[in-house]
Amino acid sequence: MNIKDIVNRDLVTLTNCEHEPIHIPGSIQPHGFLIGLNSDWKIDFCTANISLFVDLQHTDILGKNFTAIFGSKQQEQILDYINEDKIQNVFPLEINLLGKSFQVSIHKSHDIYVLEAEPKFADREKLADVYTQTIQFVTQMNNTSSLKDLCALVAEGTREITGYDRVMIYKFDEQYNGEVFAESCREDLEPFLGLHYPHTDIPVQARELYIKNQLRLIVDIDYKPVPIFTIDDNKENKNLDLSLSILRSTSPIHVEYLKNMGVGATLTISLIHHDRLWGLIACHHYSKKNISPEIRLAAKLQGQFITSQIDIRQSNDENVSAQRASLALEELTSLELPLSDDSLETIVNTQEILNLCNASGVSVSTKDKIYKSALAPSDEYIKTLTEQITKQIQDKTFVTNKLSDYFSEIEHCPDFAGILYHSLDSHSHIIWYRPETISEINWGGDPEKAIVKDNNGLHPRNSFNIWKQIIKNQSNTWKQYEINTAIRYSHTLHNHLMLIMLSKEEEKYRTQSEVLKETNSELENINWISTHDLQEPLRKIQMITSKMLTELDVIPLESIHSSLVRVSKSAGRMRILLDDILKFTRIKNSRDVLQKVDLNQILKTTTADMKENIKESKAVIQSENLPEVYAVSFLMRQLFSNIIQNSLKYASPDKSPVIKITASQEPELFGHLNKIYCHWVSFSDNGIGFEQKYAETIFKVFSRLHNQDEYTGSGIGLALCKKIMQTVGGNIEAVGKVGEGTEIKIYFPCDPEETLL
């Protein structure tokens, strides 16, 4: 029978050091021995040092039945232990092997049961003592509120229970760089508290083993690895996975690393939180040291105290800030906001939107505009940033405290380094910003020299002097409660945007409905005038011309002249009516681009064009300074002309017409007829007036309150005025007193870009 060892002799290089097969070293530490049993209870693996513990050689027992070597009673004890699910239980199996007492830890590695035997401790701590210490610790633990205070207490308690020279609570960041978060050590030792260590100090495969096996013991750093032997049965790559082993030999690079630190023995306890390696309890001793199963259990419990409290203590640590964020969310969601784009300006300028996630700036991008406040970049930068995020990031939410790691092609903006982005819809986004936080990190040695290569191979760094590093281009990390609160408000904001859109659509349809209703009314009036007002002059023309044709020989010349004059007047009325209908139908029912118009200039031009009419009527026009308004120039000329012409037409027969034009001198916000305006202009005359009950009727197309024969016109003039004011977004109204006169008042809209709104 051939026997061989399974020691892993593969060379570790710079390219494979992060994949070093540390779970199959093929050797163990010498403070115990190992036996591997197959399903037939044949001894398939055995360490070379078994002879130091019992009177046997590994060559004597490999391939033999366990019962034949150690006895049936021992086999039954092991079976009971296995069948009672005590594999890797809180305490190892206490068993007598060939007259000597051992504590045996048992686990299964694929189809092999691995038995790891250590001599029974002579001076074992009583369970009662360990229990008392644990109860005392729990009492003290309840007096701590923060996670850092709890970790400091655990470090102190673990050192007291285990007797190690130094106990550190080692906490990992997202990249698995470690920080000494809490520490208890001998007074003569240099403290490591606050030092950081690069992720390369504990490579990926080591972290995976820490998750599988939560307690790791190295009794003597200067140990000589003991090889594991097996039967050479020509199986390719025959080895033994020792991931769950307590005696597993350690990577030579890690051993050298600890020697460079001056460490003599270590105990490491994994801190696992949400299935992730959160940190370690790292115990260092500066000479050889072993501890009993009871002490190992008590130390492991210390780790459980931390991991069971992480969520609670982190919640306590963040409670004040989280309450502030919740209050900000409550205040924001309770705001009574109008369903308009102006509400977005209000939202971004509230302090609460920054308090949501402790940001220093915010921007809300919609399809048409960007709203922003405080620490926010230019509109162009925001557009570029959202385009890149939309292009590269698939998720609706994107969070980073170091933007340059993701979008190197975007020019660095010195005002901020971290963002919290959320997509509201395909055209809308909200981004919170955080400024750059320049920080200084104290590394325990140069992090760039974690592994050094020389002529003798690979080695860990041998200097642990403090190495200072300045970190730039990053902000404070976004906490989970900040992200959650921001996302919750983003949903509220999305709903608000949807309501704004629906409100706009509703207003659009309502406006279209009003326009359609008014157009139908106008069409009815046009239809009526085409069947009545236009037919009347045509009937007269036809009657006169027919009479002239039948009685041409007997009609006196004077009668012919009179008849032709009447025909001409009827044709003139038709022409005026057709011209006014054409003017009315040409005015659009939607706003043109409004520009600033000086109404003084409009009045001057209008009165100049109407000079002959004004002179003939002996009218007096009195006006004060008129404002600049947002309107359309040519429509204003037509408006002023129609209003003045209306006053001249309905002048009182017993007095000269006087038209007074007054106006608001400064812009002011005022509500009128459910709308907001900034300027008004009034035209008052001393004409015949009208009854106030007809104040709306006079603005309807072809409506006339007075005798058609006495007052000429089509009845379109004031209807044109109303349509002009609707076109520029304004309004018009009339106040009349019979026999005293009429006041026509027009209202002009504000500039939508002015802050006055």
C-alpha positions in Angstrom: 0.0 0.0 0.0 1.4 3.3 -1.1 1.0 6.4 1.1 1.5 10.0 0.1 1.0 13.4 1.7 -1.5 15.9 0.2 0.5 19.1 1.0 -0.3 21.9 -1.5 3.0 22.9 -3.0 1.7 25.2 -5.7 3.6 28.4 -6.0 1.8 31.6 -5.2 2.5 34.4 -7.6 1.3 38.0 -8.0 -1.3 36.9 -10.5 -2.8 34.1 -8.4 -2.3 35.2 -4.8 -5.9 36.3 -4.5 -6.9 32.7 -5.5 -4.5 30.9 -3.3 -6.2 27.6 -2.3 -6.0 28.2 1.4 -8.9 25.7 2.0 -6.8 22.7 0.9 -3.4 23.3 2.4 -2.9 19.6 3.0 -1.5 20.4 6.5 -2.6 21.4 10.0 -1.3 23.2 13.1 0.5 20.8 15.5 -1.6 21.3 18.7 -3.9 18.5 17.6 -4.1 15.7 15.1 -6.6 14.9 12.3 -8.3 11.7 11.0 -10.5 11.5 7.9 -13.0 8.6 7.7 -14.9 7.5 4.6 -18.4 6.1 4.6 -17.1 2.6 5.4 -15.3 3.9 8.5 -12.0 3.4 6.8 -9.3 5.8 7.8 -8.5 7.6 4.5 -6.6 10.6 5.9 -4.3 11.0 8.9 -1.7 13.6 10.0 1.9 12.7 10.5 1.8 13.9 14.2 -0.7 11.4 15.5 2.2 9.6 17.2 2.8 12.6 19.5 -0.7 12.1 21.0 -1.3 8.3 20.9 0.9 5.3 20.5 0.4 5.0 16.8 2.0 5.9 13.5 0.0 7.3 10.6 1.4 4.6 8.4 -0.1 2.0 10.8 -3.7 3.2 10.6 -4.2 4.5 7.1 -6.6 2.2 5.2 -7.7 0.5 8.5 -11.1 0.4 10.0 -11.6 3.0 12.8 -13.2 0.4 15.1 -10.3 -2.0 14.8 -7.9 0.8 15.8 -9.9 2.7 18.5 -12.7 0.4 19.5 -16.4 0.0 19.0 -17.3 2.1 22.0 -15.6 5.1 20.5 -17.3 4.4 17.2 -20.7 4.4 19.0 -19.9 7.7 20.7 -19.0 9.3 17.4 -22.2 7.9 15.8 -24.3 9.3 18.6 -22.6 12.7 18.3 -23.2 12.7 14.5 -26.7 11.4 14.6 -27.7 13.9 17.3 -26.7 16.7 14.9 -23.9 17.8 17.1 -21.5 18.4 14.2 -19.8 21.6 14.9 -21.9 21.9 18.0 -21.2 24.4 20.8 -18.9 21.9 22.5 -16.7 19.2 21.0 -17.1 15.5 21.7 -15.1 14.4 24.8 -13.7 11.0 24.1 -11.1 8.6 25.3 -8.8 7.3 22.6 -6.3 4.6 23.5 -6.3 5.6 27.1 -6.0 9.4 26.6 -8.7 12.1 26.9 -9.4 14.3 23.9 -11.9 16.9 22.8 -12.8 16.1 19.2 -14.5 18.4 16.7 -16.3 16.7 13.9 -17.4 18.0 10.5 -18.2 16.6 7.1 -16.1 17.5 4.1 -17.8 16.1 1.0 -18.0 12.4 1.7 -15.3 12.4 4.5 -16.0 12.8 8.2 -13.1 14.9 9.6 -12.2 14.3 13.2 -9.9 16.9 14.8 -8.6 15.9 18.2 -7.0 18.1 20.8 -5.8 17.0 24.2 -8.4 17.7 26.9 -7.6 20.9 28.8 -6.2 20.2 32.3 -7.4 23.6 33.8 -10.7 24.1 32.1 -12.9 27.0 33.1 -16.1 26.1 34.8 -19.2 26.7 32.8 -20.7 28.6 35.7 -17.8 31.1 35.6 -18.2 31.7 31.9 -22.0 32.0 32.4 -21.5 34.6 35.1 -19.1 36.7 32.9 -21.6 36.5 30.1 -24.5 37.7 32.2 -22.5 40.6 33.5 -21.6 41.5 30.0 -25.2 41.5 28.8 -26.1 43.8 31.7 -23.4 46.3 30.7 -24.4 45.9 27.0 -27.9 47.2 27.8 -26.4 50.4 29.1 -24.9 51.2 25.7 -26.8 53.0 22.9 -24.4 53.4 20.0 -22.8 50.7 17.9 -19.4 52.1 18.6 -19.9 52.0 22.4 -21.1 48.4 22.1 -18.1 47.4 20.1 -15.8 49.0 22.6 -17.5 47.0 25.4 -17.2 43.8 23.4 -13.5 44.4 22.8 -13.0 45.0 26.5 -15.2 42.0 27.5 -13.5 39.6 25.0 -10.0 40.6 26.2 -11.1 40.0 29.8 -12.6 36.5 29.0 -9.8 35.3 26.7 -6.8 37.0 28.2 -5.3 38.1 24.8 -3.0 41.1 24.8 -5.0 43.0 22.2 -8.6 42.7 21.0 -9.8 44.7 18.0 -13.2 45.0 16.4 -12.4 45.2 12.8 -15.1 46.7 10.5 -15.2 46.4 6.7 -16.3 49.0 4.3 -18.1 48.3 0.9 -14.7 47.4 -0.7 -13.7 45.3 2.3 -11.0 47.8 3.4 -10.9 47.4 7.2 -10.9 49.9 10.0 -10.1 49.2 13.7 -13.5 50.3 15.0 -12.9 49.5 18.6 -9.9 48.2 20.6 -8.8 47.0 24.0 -5.1 46.3 24.6 -2.3 46.3 27.1 -1.2 49.7 28.2 2.3 49.2 27.0 1.2 48.4 23.4 0.8 51.0 20.7 -2.9 51.4 19.9 -4.2 50.5 16.5 -7.6 52.2 17.0 -8.7 54.2 13.9 -6.1 52.6 11.6 -7.3 51.3 8.2 -6.0 48.2 6.4 -6.5 47.5 2.6 -8.8 44.8 1.4 -5.7 42.9 0.1 -4.7 42.1 3.7 -7.7 39.8 3.8 -8.2 38.5 0.3 -11.5 37.2 -1.1 -10.9 33.5 -0.4 -10.0 34.3 3.2 -13.2 36.3 3.6 -15.2 33.4 2.2 -13.7 31.0 4.8 -14.5 33.4 7.6 -18.1 33.2 6.5 -18.1 29.4 6.5 -16.0 29.0 9.7 -16.7 31.6 12.2 -13.9 30.9 14.7 -10.2 30.7 13.7 -7.4 29.9 16.1 -3.7 30.1 15.6 -2.0 28.8 18.8 1.7 29.5 17.8 2.7 31.6 14.8 6.1 29.8 14.8 4.4 26.4 14.3 5.7 23.9 11.8 2.9 22.7 9.5 2.0 19.0 9.9 1.4 17.2 6.6 -1.8 15.2 6.0 -1.2 11.7 4.5 -3.6 9.5 2.6 -3.6 6.3 0.6 -2.3 6.7 -2.9 -5.2 5.1 -4.7 -4.4 6.9 -8.0 -7.3 9.3 -7.6 -6.5 12.5 -9.4 -6.0 15.7 -7.3 -6.9 13.9 -4.1 -7.1 16.4 -1.3 -9.2 17.3 1.8 -11.3 20.5 2.0 -10.5 22.0 5.4 -12.8 25.0 5.1 -14.6 24.0 8.4 -11.5 22.8 10.2 -10.2 24.3 13.5 -6.7 23.0 13.0 -6.3 24.0 9.3 -2.8 25.3 8.5 -2.6 29.0 7.6 -1.3 30.6 4.4 2.4 31.1 4.7 1.9 34.7 3.5 -0.6 35.4 6.4 1.8 33.8 8.9 4.6 36.0 7.7 2.3 39.0 7.9 1.5 38.3 11.5 5.2 37.7 12.3 6.0 41.1 10.8 3.5 42.6 13.3 5.2 40.7 16.1 2.2 38.6 16.9 2.6 35.2 18.6 -0.9 33.8 18.5 -4.4 34.9 17.2 -8.0 34.2 17.6 -10.4 35.5 15.0 -14.2 35.5 15.3 -16.4 36.3 12.2 -19.1 39.0 12.5 -21.7 38.2 9.9 -24.6 40.5 9.2 -27.2 39.9 6.5 -25.1 37.0 5.1 -22.2 39.4 4.6 -18.9 39.6 6.4 -19.4 42.8 8.4 -16.2 42.6 10.4 -14.0 40.5 12.7 -13.1 40.3 16.3 -9.3 40.0 15.9 -7.4 38.9 19.1 -3.6 39.1 19.1 -1.2 37.7 21.7 2.5 38.3 21.7 3.4 34.8 22.7 2.0 31.3 22.3 -1.6 31.0 23.5 -4.4 28.4 23.4 -7.8 28.6 25.0 -10.4 26.0 26.1 -13.6 25.2 24.3 -15.6 27.1 27.0 -13.5 30.2 26.4 -13.8 29.8 22.6 -17.6 29.6 23.0 -17.7 32.6 25.2 -15.6 34.6 22.7 -17.9 33.5 19.9 -20.9 34.7 21.9 -19.3 38.1 22.0 -19.4 38.2 18.3 -23.1 37.2 18.4 -23.8 40.1 20.7 -22.4 42.5 18.1 -24.1 41.0 15.0 -27.5 40.7 16.8 -27.3 44.4 17.7 -26.0 46.0 14.5 -29.3 46.9 13.0 -30.7 48.2 16.3 -27.5 50.2 17.2 -27.1 51.6 13.7 -30.8 52.7 13.9 -30.1 54.4 17.2 -27.0 56.1 15.8 -29.1 57.4 12.8 -32.3 58.0 14.7 -32.0 61.7 15.2 -31.1 62.3 11.5 -33.7 59.8 10.4 -36.4 61.6 12.4 -35.3 64.9 10.8 -35.6 63.3 7.4 -39.0 61.9 8.2 -40.2 65.3 9.5 -39.0 66.9 6.3 -40.9 64.3 4.2 -44.0 64.9 6.2 -43.8 68.6 5.8 -43.1 68.3 2.0 -46.0 65.9 1.4 -48.4 68.1 3.3 -47.6 71.3 1.3 -50.7 72.7 -0.5 -49.3 73.2 -4.0 -51.1 74.5 -7.1 -51.3 72.2 -10.0 -48.8 74.2 -12.2 -45.2 74.2 -13.1 -44.7 77.1 -10.6 -45.1 74.6 -7.8 -41.8 72.9 -8.8 -40.0 76.2 -8.1 -41.5 76.3 -4.7 -40.6 72.7 -4.0 -36.9 73.0 -4.9 -36.5 76.1 -2.8 -37.8 74.6 0.4 -35.2 73.6 3.0 -37.1 70.4 3.6 -36.2 68.9 0.2 -32.6 69.1 1.2 -33.3 67.8 4.8 -34.9 64.6 3.3 -31.4 63.1 2.7 -29.0 65.7 4.1 -28.2 67.0 0.7 -26.6 70.4 -0.2 -28.4 70.9 -3.5 -31.2 69.6 -5.6 -32.5 69.8 -9.2 -35.7 68.6 -10.8 -35.6 68.2 -14.6 -38.8 68.0 -16.6 -39.4 67.9 -20.3 -39.4 71.6 -20.7 -37.4 73.1 -17.8 -34.9 72.5 -15.0 -35.7 73.7 -11.5 -32.8 73.8 -9.0 -31.5 75.4 -5.8 -28.5 75.6 -3.5 -25.5 73.5 -4.5 -26.6 72.5 -8.1 -24.6 72.7 -11.3 -25.5 74.5 -14.5 -28.5 73.4 -16.6 -26.2 72.2 -19.3 -24.2 70.0 -16.9 -27.5 68.6 -15.5 -28.7 67.7 -19.0 -25.4 66.0 -19.8 -25.4 64.1 -16.4 -28.9 62.8 -16.8 -28.2 61.7 -20.4 -25.2 59.7 -19.2 -27.1 58.2 -16.3 -30.0 57.2 -18.5 -27.6 55.8 -21.1 -25.4 53.8 -18.7 -27.6 53.0 -15.6 -30.6 50.7 -16.0 -32.1 51.2 -12.5 -34.4 54.1 -11.7 -32.3 55.0 -8.7 -28.5 55.6 -8.8 -26.5 56.6 -5.8 -22.8 57.3 -5.5 -20.5 59.3 -3.2 -17.8 59.4 -6.0 -19.3 60.4 -9.3 -15.9 60.4 -11.1 -15.8 56.6 -10.7 -18.7 56.2 -13.1 -18.6 59.1 -15.6 -15.0 60.0 -16.2 -15.9 61.5 -19.6 -18.0 64.2 -17.8 -15.9 67.2 -16.8 -15.3 67.3 -13.0 -17.6 69.8 -11.2 -15.8 71.1 -8.1 -19.1 72.0 -6.4 -20.2 68.4 -5.7 -18.9 64.9 -5.7 -21.8 62.7 -4.7 -25.4 62.4 -6.1 -28.6 60.6 -5.4 -30.6 60.3 -8.6 -34.1 59.0 -9.2 -36.0 58.8 -12.5 -39.5 60.2 -12.2 -40.5 59.2 -15.7 -38.9 59.0 -19.2 -38.6 62.9 -19.3 -38.3 63.8 -15.6 -35.6 63.3 -13.0 -34.6 64.5 -9.5 -31.0 64.7 -8.3 -29.7 65.5 -4.9 -26.1 66.7 -4.6 -23.4 66.5 -1.9 -20.1 68.5 -1.8 -16.7 67.0 -1.9 -15.4 66.0 1.5 -11.6 65.9 1.7 -10.6 63.4 4.3 -7.4 62.0 5.7 -7.1 58.2 6.2 -4.5 56.6 8.4 -3.4 53.3 6.9 -1.5 50.7 8.9 1.3 50.7 6.4 1.4 51.6 2.7 -1.8 50.1 1.2 0.0 49.9 -2.2 2.6 47.5 -0.8 0.4 44.9 0.8 2.2 42.2 -1.2 5.9 42.7 -2.1 7.8 40.6 -4.6 11.6 40.0 -4.3 14.1 37.4 -5.3 12.8 35.0 -2.7 9.2 35.2 -3.8 6.1 37.0 -2.5 6.0 38.6 1.0 3.5 40.7 2.9 4.7 44.2 3.8 7.0 44.4 6.8 6.3 48.0 7.7 3.2 49.0 9.7 4.1 52.6 10.2 1.1 55.0 9.8 0.7 55.9 6.2 -1.5 59.0 5.6 -3.6 59.3 2.5 -5.7 62.3 1.4 -9.0 61.3 -0.2 -10.6 63.7 -2.7 -13.4 63.8 -5.3 -15.9 62.0 -3.0 -18.6 63.1 -0.6 -20.0 61.6 2.6 -21.6 58.2 2.0 -25.4 58.2 1.5 -27.1 56.3 4.4 -29.8 53.8 3.6 -32.5 55.8 5.4 -31.5 58.8 3.4 -31.9 56.9 0.2 -35.2 55.4 1.3 -36.7 58.8 2.3 -35.6 60.3 -1.0 -37.2 57.5 -3.0 -40.4 57.8 -1.0 -40.6 61.5 -1.8 -39.7 60.9 -5.4 -42.9 58.8 -5.7 -44.9 61.7 -4.3 -43.3 64.1 -6.7 -44.0 61.8 -9.6 -47.7 61.8 -8.6 -47.6 65.6 -8.4 -46.1 65.9 -11.9 -48.8 63.5 -13.2 -51.5 65.7 -11.7 -49.9 68.8 -13.2 -50.0 67.1 -16.6 -53.6 66.1 -16.2 -54.5 69.6 -15.1 -52.9 71.0 -18.2 -54.7 68.6 -20.4 -58.0 69.4 -18.7 -57.4 73.1 -19.1 -56.5 72.5 -22.7 -59.7 70.6 -23.4 -61.7 73.1 -21.4 -60.2 76.0 -23.5 -60.8 74.1 -26.7 -64.4 73.4 -25.6 -65.0 77.1 -24.8 -63.5 78.1 -28.2 -65.6 75.5 -30.0 -68.7 76.7 -28.1 -68.0 80.3 -29.0 -67.2 79.4 -32.6 -70.5 77.6 -32.9 -72.2 80.7 -31.5 -70.4 82.8 -34.0 -71.3 80.5 -36.8 -74.9 80.7 -35.8 -74.7 84.5 -35.8 -72.9 84.5 -39.2 -75.6 82.1 -40.5 -78.2 84.4 -39.2 -76.6 87.6 -40.6 -76.2 85.8 -44.0 -79.9 85.1 -44.1 -81.0 88.4 -42.7 -78.6 91.3 -42.6 -77.1 90.5 -46.0 -80.4 89.6 -47.6 -82.0 92.9 -46.5 -79.8 95.2 -48.6 -79.9 92.7 -51.5 -83.7 92.8 -51.3 -83.7 96.6 -51.4 -81.2 96.6 -54.4 -83.3 94.1 -56.3 -86.6 96.0 -55.6 -85.2 99.4 -56.6 -83.4 98.2 -59.7 -86.5 96.1 -60.8 -88.8 99.2 -60.4 -86.3 101.3 -62.4 -86.2 98.8 -65.2 -90.0 98.5 -65.5 -90.7 102.2 -65.1 -87.6 103.7 -66.7 -89.6 105.7 -69.3 -91.9 107.4 -66.8 -89.5 107.9 -63.8 -88.3 111.4 -63.3 -84.5 112.0 -63.4 -84.6 113.1 -59.7 -86.2 109.8 -58.7 -83.6 107.8 -60.6 -80.8 109.7 -58.8 -82.5 109.1 -55.4 -82.9 105.3 -56.2 -79.3 105.0 -57.2 -78.2 106.6 -54.0 -80.2 104.1 -52.0 -78.7 101.3 -54.1 -75.2 102.6 -53.3 -75.9 102.8 -49.6 -77.3 99.2 -49.5 -74.2 98.0 -51.4 -72.0 100.0 -49.0 -73.6 98.3 -46.0 -73.0 94.9 -47.6 -69.3 95.8 -48.2 -68.8 97.0 -44.6 -70.6 93.9 -43.3 -68.5 91.5 -45.4 -65.2 93.3 -44.4 -66.1 93.1 -40.7 -66.9 89.4 -41.1 -63.6 88.8 -42.8 -61.7 90.7 -40.0 -63.5 88.7 -37.3 -62.7 85.3 -38.8 -59.1 86.2 -39.4 -58.3 86.7 -35.7 -56.8 83.5 -34.3 -58.3 81.8 -31.2 -54.8 81.1 -29.9 -52.1 83.5 -28.5 -49.4 84.8 -30.8 -46.0 85.5 -29.3 -46.6 88.4 -26.9 -44.1 91.3 -26.9 -43.9 94.5 -25.0 -46.1 97.1 -26.6 -46.1 100.9 -25.7 -49.8 101.8 -25.6 -49.0 105.5 -25.8 -47.6 104.9 -29.3 -50.6 102.8 -30.2 -53.0 105.6 -29.1 -50.9 108.2 -31.0 -51.0 106.1 -34.2 -54.7 105.3 -33.9 -55.8 108.9 -33.3 -53.7 110.0 -36.3 -55.5 107.5 -38.5 -58.9 108.6 -37.2 -58.1 112.3 -37.4 -60.9 113.2 -39.9 -63.5 111.2 -38.0 -62.5 112.8 -34.7 -62.6 116.3 -36.2 -65.9 115.7 -37.9 -67.4 114.5 -34.6 -65.9 117.5 -32.7 -64.7 114.9 -30.2 -62.2 115.5 -27.4 -59.9 112.7 -26.4 -58.2 113.0 -23.0 -55.5 110.5 -22.0 -53.0 110.0 -19.2 -49.8 108.1 -19.5 -50.4 104.5 -20.7 -48.3 101.5 -19.6 -46.3 99.0 -21.6 -48.1 95.7 -21.8 -47.5 92.3 -23.3 -49.7 92.2 -26.5 -49.6 92.2 -30.3 -49.1 95.7 -31.9 -51.4 95.5 -34.9 -54.2 94.0 -32.8 -53.9 96.8 -30.3 -54.3 99.4 -33.1 -57.5 97.6 -34.2 -58.7 97.4 -30.6 -58.2 101.1 -29.9 -59.7 102.0 -33.2 -62.9 100.0 -32.6 -63.4 101.2 -29.1 -63.0 104.9 -30.1 -65.1 104.4 -33.2 -67.8 102.9 -31.0 -67.8 105.9 -28.7 -68.0 108.3 -31.7 -70.8 106.3 -33.2 -73.0 106.3 -30.1 -72.3 109.9 -29.1 -75.1 111.9 -27.5 -76.8 114.2 -30.1 -76.9 117.1 -27.7 -73.3 117.3 -26.5 -69.8 117.0 -28.0 -68.2 113.6 -27.5 -65.5 113.4 -24.7 -63.4 110.2 -24.4 -61.3 109.8 -21.3 -58.5 107.2 -21.3 -57.0 106.2 -18.0 -54.8 103.3 -16.9 -52.9 101.6 -14.0 -49.4 103.1 -13.8 -47.4 100.3 -12.3 -47.7 96.5 -12.7 -49.7 94.9 -9.9 -51.1 91.5 -9.4 -54.9 91.4 -9.1 -57.5 88.8 -9.7 -60.4 89.5 -12.0 -62.9 87.1 -13.5 -61.0 84.1 -12.1 -57.8 85.2 -13.8 -54.6 87.2 -12.8 -53.7 90.4 -14.6 -51.1 93.2 -14.2 -52.5 96.2 -16.1 -55.8 97.8 -17.0 -56.8 100.5 -19.4 -60.2 102.4 -19.3 -62.1 104.2 -22.1 -65.0 106.3 -20.7 -67.3 108.4 -22.9 -70.3 110.7 -22.4 -72.5 109.0 -25.0 -75.9 107.6 -25.0 -74.9 104.6 -22.8 -76.9 101.4 -22.4 -78.7 99.4 -19.8 -76.3 97.3 -17.7 -78.3 94.1 -18.3 -76.9 94.2 -21.8 -73.2 94.3 -20.7 -72.5 90.8 -22.0 -74.7 91.0 -25.1 -72.8 94.0 -26.7 -69.7 91.7 -27.1 -71.6 89.1 -29.1 -71.0 89.1 -32.8 -73.7 91.0 -34.8 -75.5 92.1 -31.7 -76.9 95.7 -31.8 -78.9 97.3 -29.0 -79.9 100.4 -31.0 -81.9 101.2 -34.1 -80.2 99.8 -37.2 -81.3 102.7 -39.4 -80.2 105.3 -36.9 -76.8 103.8 -36.0 -74.9 102.3 -38.9 -72.6 99.3 -38.5 -72.4 95.6 -38.6 -72.5 94.8 -34.9 -69.1 93.2 -35.1 -66.9 96.0 -33.6 -67.0 95.1 -29.9 -67.1 91.4 -30.7 -63.8 92.0 -32.5 -62.5 93.8 -29.3 -63.4 90.8 -27.1 -61.8 88.4 -29.5 -58.6 90.5 -29.6 -58.3 90.6 -25.8 -58.9 86.8 -25.7 -56.1 86.4 -28.2 -53.5 88.3 -26.1 -54.7 86.5 -22.9 -56.6 89.5 -21.5 -60.2 90.4 -20.9 -62.7 93.2 -21.6 -65.8 94.4 -19.9 -68.3 97.3 -20.3 -70.3 99.4 -17.8 -73.1 101.5 -19.2 -75.6 104.1 -17.8 -78.4 105.2 -20.2 -78.0 108.8 -21.1 -74.7 109.2 -19.3 -72.2 107.1 -21.2 -70.2 103.9 -21.4 -66.9 102.7 -19.9 -64.9 100.0 -21.7 -62.2 98.5 -19.5 -59.5 96.1 -20.8 -57.2 93.9 -18.7 -53.7 92.8 -19.8 -51.8 89.6 -18.8 -48.5 89.5 -16.9 -45.3 88.4 -18.5 -45.1 84.6 -17.6 -41.3 85.0 -17.1 -41.5 87.8 -14.5 -41.0 87.0 -10.8 -44.0 89.1 -10.1 -46.0 86.0 -10.8 
